[in-house]
Amino acid sequence: MVSPISNDAVGFAPLAPPTVWQGWDAFVHRAPAPARDATDPAWSQAEREDYHSELAVMRTPAMDSVFTAVRRLLLVNRRQQAGARRGLIISGPATTGKTTTMMALGRSFQLADTRQHPGQAERRPVLFISVPPAATPKMLVSEFARFLGMPITDRLNQTQITGAVCDLLCELGTQLVLIDDVHLLDTQRRAGAETSDQLKYLGERIPATFVYSAIDIETSSLLSGVRGAQIAGRFKIFRHHPLAYATEQDRAVWDDLVWAMENLLRLRAHRTGTLVKHAAYLHARTAGRIGSLSHLIREAALIAITEGTERITKQLLNEVELDAAAETQARPARRK
């Protein structure tokens, strides 16, 4: 069965991205937009729009598998010496929910850590960054420093920043390091190769479990050559594919996901069961991509509110334009 993560499982403080501590901590502790009865006169249109804009992320079997894999890695790594720790790479096509899964993982881990260490507000159990485009080793480690709020001056070189970052993360009790978009590292270029080496070094210096997220890591240069062999020897790969719709079990998972999202809707004239009735169409429209499904339902709900229809129909769903990846595969479905 698919179960919802609370509405605050996505989103973060408007002025602070989750790649800095203030934004990440706000994301972890953000209170969800409250759900009320759709006909409640005290629930303004703006508040209903906010609610539907951030509908809950659904807990899928893929998320459960990642959570379980990382939980086991944390146990395996707990008493391991530097260099012997193992990690996980979440790999798959775009918009399949890799980053969402990673952030939900980090949020769950941090909340558990807070319960285990009450009153220790200075702890930073999780670090979350994204690999910058055309990254160099100094750019990468500067992202670590930026997350921690460490001041970086032009006088500091890569070695100095790296040493300071590693020492501070050890002091702050960081146990889970989440790095998004590692496919941006092109190890066939000098800068990318050196940045890959920097990642390896950080993994050896910081006593934490590293989790990467990447688009189709299997086809990237990151796993090729001697450097790639080292990564492949230390990291498991979890393939985060779009949800299938071929077998009865596949359809049950997808239908549960659609049903759970439909139950979150608060539209005054929506007929419950409409989305589930069109579950096969929704799968064809989105190619089984969770990110595309979330976009489709949220935008349709917001259109229904702003235009006053207060219901989602197949015609309305058909009018919503999705990302190019989903639309390319969905053209036959939209003609039906």
C-alpha positions as CSV (number, residue, x, y, z in Angstrom):
1,M,0.0,0.0,0.0
2,V,1.1,3.6,-0.6
3,S,1.0,5.8,2.4
4,P,1.4,9.6,2.5
5,I,4.4,11.4,4.0
6,S,3.2,14.5,5.7
7,N,2.7,17.6,3.5
8,D,5.9,19.1,4.8
9,A,7.9,16.3,3.1
10,V,8.4,18.7,0.2
11,G,9.1,22.3,0.2
12,F,11.3,24.6,2.4
13,A,11.6,28.1,3.7
14,P,11.0,30.4,0.7
15,L,14.2,32.4,1.1
16,A,16.5,29.5,2.0
17,P,17.1,26.5,-0.2
18,P,17.6,23.1,1.4
19,T,21.3,23.2,0.4
20,V,21.9,25.5,3.4
21,W,21.3,24.5,7.0
22,Q,18.6,27.1,7.6
23,G,16.6,26.0,4.6
24,W,17.1,22.3,5.3
25,D,16.1,22.5,8.9
26,A,13.0,24.5,7.9
27,F,12.1,21.8,5.4
28,V,12.5,19.1,8.1
29,H,10.3,20.9,10.6
30,R,7.9,22.7,8.3
31,A,4.3,22.5,9.4
32,P,2.0,21.3,6.7
33,A,-0.7,23.4,5.2
34,P,-3.7,22.3,7.2
35,A,-6.4,20.4,5.4
36,R,-10.0,21.5,6.1
37,D,-13.4,20.7,4.7
38,A,-13.6,22.1,1.2
39,T,-16.8,24.0,2.1
40,D,-15.3,25.6,5.2
41,P,-16.0,29.4,4.7
42,A,-13.0,30.2,6.9
43,W,-10.7,28.5,4.4
44,S,-9.8,31.2,2.0
45,Q,-9.1,30.6,-1.7
46,A,-5.4,31.6,-1.2
47,E,-5.1,29.1,1.6
48,R,-6.7,26.3,-0.5
49,E,-4.4,27.2,-3.3
50,D,-1.4,26.8,-1.0
51,Y,-2.7,23.5,0.2
52,H,-3.1,22.1,-3.3
53,S,0.3,23.5,-4.3
54,E,2.1,21.3,-1.9
55,L,0.0,18.1,-1.8
56,A,1.8,15.4,0.3
57,V,4.5,13.3,-1.3
58,M,3.3,9.7,-1.3
59,R,5.4,7.0,0.3
60,T,6.0,4.5,-2.4
61,P,7.5,1.0,-2.4
62,A,10.7,2.5,-4.0
63,M,11.0,4.9,-1.1
64,D,10.6,2.1,1.4
65,S,13.3,0.1,-0.4
66,V,15.7,3.1,-0.3
67,F,14.9,3.8,3.4
68,T,15.6,0.1,4.2
69,A,18.9,0.0,2.2
70,V,20.2,3.1,3.9
71,R,19.2,2.0,7.3
72,R,21.2,-1.2,6.8
73,L,24.2,0.7,5.5
74,L,24.2,3.0,8.5
75,L,24.4,-0.2,10.7
76,V,27.2,-1.7,8.5
77,N,29.1,1.6,8.6
78,R,28.7,2.4,12.3
79,R,32.0,0.8,13.4
80,Q,33.9,0.8,10.1
81,Q,37.2,2.6,9.7
82,A,37.8,5.3,7.2
83,G,37.7,4.1,3.6
84,A,35.7,0.9,4.4
85,R,32.3,2.6,4.5
86,R,29.7,1.7,2.0
87,G,27.2,4.1,0.2
88,L,24.2,4.1,-2.1
89,I,23.5,5.7,-5.5
90,I,19.9,6.4,-6.4
91,S,19.8,6.3,-10.2
92,G,17.0,6.6,-12.7
93,P,15.5,8.9,-15.4
94,A,14.5,12.4,-14.6
95,T,11.2,13.2,-12.7
96,T,11.0,9.7,-11.2
97,G,11.3,11.0,-7.6
98,K,15.0,10.5,-6.9
99,T,15.5,13.9,-5.2
100,T,12.2,13.7,-3.4
101,T,13.1,10.3,-2.1
102,M,16.6,11.5,-0.9
103,M,15.1,14.5,0.9
104,A,12.4,12.4,2.5
105,L,15.1,10.0,3.7
106,G,17.2,12.9,5.2
107,R,14.1,14.3,6.9
108,S,13.2,11.0,8.4
109,F,16.7,10.4,9.6
110,Q,17.1,13.9,11.2
111,L,13.8,13.7,13.0
112,A,14.8,10.3,14.4
113,D,18.2,11.7,15.4
114,T,16.6,14.6,17.2
115,R,14.5,12.2,19.2
116,Q,17.6,10.3,20.2
117,H,19.6,13.4,21.1
118,P,17.1,15.8,22.7
119,G,18.3,19.3,23.6
120,Q,21.3,19.1,21.2
121,A,20.4,21.8,18.8
122,E,23.9,22.2,17.6
123,R,24.0,18.7,15.9
124,R,23.9,18.5,12.1
125,P,23.0,14.8,11.6
126,V,22.3,15.4,7.9
127,L,24.1,17.3,5.1
128,F,22.3,17.9,1.8
129,I,24.0,19.5,-1.2
130,S,23.7,19.5,-5.0
131,V,26.7,19.2,-7.3
132,P,27.2,22.5,-9.1
133,P,27.6,22.6,-12.9
134,A,31.2,22.3,-14.1
135,A,32.2,21.7,-10.5
136,T,35.8,21.8,-9.4
137,P,37.0,20.2,-6.1
138,K,37.0,23.6,-4.4
139,M,33.5,24.4,-5.7
140,L,32.3,21.1,-4.3
141,V,33.7,21.4,-0.9
142,S,32.6,25.0,-0.8
143,E,29.0,23.7,-1.1
144,F,29.6,21.6,2.0
145,A,30.9,24.8,3.8
146,R,27.9,26.8,2.5
147,F,25.5,24.3,3.9
148,L,27.2,24.6,7.3
149,G,27.3,28.4,7.2
150,M,31.1,28.5,7.2
151,P,32.6,31.8,5.9
152,I,34.6,31.2,2.8
153,T,37.2,33.9,1.8
154,D,39.3,34.1,-1.3
155,R,42.4,33.5,0.9
156,L,41.3,30.0,1.7
157,N,42.5,27.3,-0.6
158,Q,40.9,24.0,-1.4
159,T,42.9,22.1,1.2
160,Q,42.1,24.5,4.0
161,I,38.4,24.5,3.2
162,T,38.4,20.7,3.0
163,G,40.1,20.3,6.3
164,A,37.8,22.7,8.1
165,V,34.7,21.1,6.6
166,C,35.8,17.6,7.6
167,D,36.7,18.6,11.2
168,L,33.4,20.5,11.7
169,L,31.2,17.7,10.3
170,C,32.9,15.3,12.8
171,E,32.3,17.7,15.6
172,L,28.6,18.2,14.6
173,G,27.8,14.5,14.5
174,T,27.0,14.3,10.8
175,Q,26.0,10.7,9.9
176,L,24.3,11.0,6.6
177,V,25.6,13.0,3.6
178,L,23.2,13.4,0.7
179,I,24.6,14.6,-2.6
180,D,22.2,15.3,-5.5
181,D,23.0,15.5,-9.3
182,V,26.3,13.6,-9.2
183,H,25.8,12.8,-12.9
184,L,27.0,16.4,-13.5
185,L,30.5,15.2,-12.8
186,D,32.2,14.4,-16.1
187,T,35.2,12.4,-15.2
188,Q,36.5,12.4,-18.8
189,R,37.4,16.0,-18.1
190,R,40.1,17.0,-15.7
191,A,37.9,19.1,-13.4
192,G,35.3,16.3,-13.2
193,A,37.9,13.7,-12.5
194,E,39.5,15.8,-9.8
195,T,36.1,16.5,-8.2
196,S,35.3,12.8,-8.2
197,D,38.6,12.3,-6.3
198,Q,37.5,15.0,-3.9
199,L,34.3,13.1,-3.2
200,K,36.2,10.0,-2.5
201,Y,38.5,11.8,-0.1
202,L,35.5,13.4,1.7
203,G,34.0,10.0,2.1
204,E,37.1,8.7,3.7
205,R,37.5,11.7,6.1
206,I,33.9,12.1,7.2
207,P,32.5,9.2,9.3
208,A,29.2,9.3,7.6
209,T,27.1,7.2,5.1
210,F,27.1,8.9,1.7
211,V,24.0,8.7,-0.6
212,Y,24.2,10.0,-4.2
213,S,21.4,10.8,-6.6
214,A,22.0,10.8,-10.3
215,I,20.2,10.6,-13.6
216,D,21.1,7.2,-15.2
217,I,24.4,6.9,-13.4
218,E,25.0,3.6,-15.3
219,T,25.5,5.5,-18.5
220,S,27.6,8.3,-17.1
221,S,31.4,8.5,-17.0
222,L,31.4,8.4,-13.2
223,L,31.5,4.6,-13.1
224,S,34.1,4.2,-15.9
225,G,37.8,3.7,-15.6
226,V,39.9,3.2,-12.5
227,R,38.0,6.0,-10.6
228,G,34.6,4.4,-11.6
229,A,35.8,1.0,-10.4
230,Q,36.5,2.5,-7.0
231,I,33.0,4.0,-6.7
232,A,31.4,0.8,-8.0
233,G,33.3,-1.1,-5.4
234,R,31.9,1.0,-2.5
235,F,28.4,1.9,-3.6
236,K,25.2,0.0,-4.2
237,I,23.0,1.2,-7.0
238,F,19.3,1.5,-6.4
239,R,17.5,1.9,-9.7
240,H,14.6,4.4,-9.3
241,H,12.6,3.6,-12.4
242,P,9.2,5.0,-13.4
243,L,6.4,2.9,-12.0
244,A,5.3,0.2,-14.3
245,Y,1.7,-0.7,-15.2
246,A,2.1,-4.2,-16.8
247,T,1.2,-6.6,-14.1
248,E,-1.7,-6.8,-11.6
249,Q,0.8,-5.9,-8.8
250,D,2.1,-2.9,-10.8
251,R,-1.4,-1.6,-11.4
252,A,-2.3,-2.1,-7.7
253,V,0.7,0.1,-6.7
254,W,-0.1,2.8,-9.2
255,D,-3.8,2.8,-8.4
256,D,-3.0,3.1,-4.6
257,L,-0.8,6.1,-5.4
258,V,-3.5,7.8,-7.5
259,W,-6.2,7.0,-4.8
260,A,-4.0,8.4,-2.0
261,M,-3.4,11.6,-3.9
262,E,-7.1,11.9,-4.8
263,N,-8.1,11.5,-1.2
264,L,-6.0,14.6,-0.4
265,L,-7.9,16.9,-2.8
266,R,-10.2,19.5,-1.2
267,L,-12.3,20.6,-4.2
268,R,-16.0,21.5,-3.7
269,A,-17.4,19.7,-6.7
270,H,-14.9,16.9,-7.3
271,R,-16.4,13.4,-7.6
272,T,-14.3,11.0,-5.5
273,G,-13.1,8.2,-7.6
274,T,-12.6,10.2,-10.8
275,L,-8.8,10.0,-10.8
276,V,-8.8,6.3,-9.9
277,K,-11.2,5.7,-12.7
278,H,-8.6,7.2,-15.1
279,A,-5.6,5.6,-13.4
280,A,-4.5,3.9,-16.7
281,Y,-4.8,7.2,-18.5
282,L,-2.8,9.0,-15.8
283,H,-0.1,6.4,-16.1
284,A,0.0,6.8,-19.9
285,R,0.1,10.6,-19.5
286,T,3.0,10.6,-17.1
287,A,4.9,7.5,-18.2
288,G,4.7,6.3,-14.6
289,R,6.8,9.3,-13.4
290,I,5.8,10.3,-9.9
291,G,7.0,13.9,-10.4
292,S,5.0,14.3,-13.5
293,L,1.9,12.8,-11.8
294,S,2.2,15.2,-8.9
295,H,2.6,18.1,-11.3
296,L,-0.5,17.0,-13.3
297,I,-2.8,16.6,-10.3
298,R,-1.6,19.7,-8.5
299,E,-1.9,22.0,-11.6
300,A,-5.3,20.5,-12.4
301,A,-6.5,21.2,-8.9
302,L,-5.3,24.7,-8.9
303,I,-7.0,25.4,-12.3
304,A,-10.2,24.0,-10.9
305,I,-10.0,26.4,-8.0
306,T,-9.0,29.5,-9.8
307,E,-11.5,29.0,-12.6
308,G,-14.3,28.1,-10.2
309,T,-15.1,24.6,-11.6
310,E,-13.9,22.9,-8.4
311,R,-13.5,19.5,-10.0
312,I,-10.9,17.6,-12.0
313,T,-12.1,15.9,-15.1
314,K,-10.3,14.0,-17.8
315,Q,-10.8,16.9,-20.1
316,L,-9.1,19.2,-17.7
317,L,-6.2,16.7,-17.2
318,N,-5.8,16.5,-20.9
319,E,-5.4,20.3,-21.1
320,V,-2.5,20.4,-18.6
321,E,0.9,20.5,-20.3
322,L,3.6,18.5,-18.6
323,D,7.3,18.3,-18.8
324,A,8.8,17.4,-22.2
325,A,9.9,13.9,-21.1
326,A,6.3,13.0,-20.1
327,E,4.6,14.7,-23.0
328,T,6.8,12.9,-25.6
329,Q,5.6,9.6,-24.3
330,A,2.1,10.7,-23.6
331,R,0.9,11.9,-27.1
332,P,-1.1,8.8,-27.9
333,A,-2.8,8.9,-24.5
334,R,-3.8,12.6,-25.0
335,R,-5.5,11.8,-28.3
336,K,-7.8,9.2,-26.7
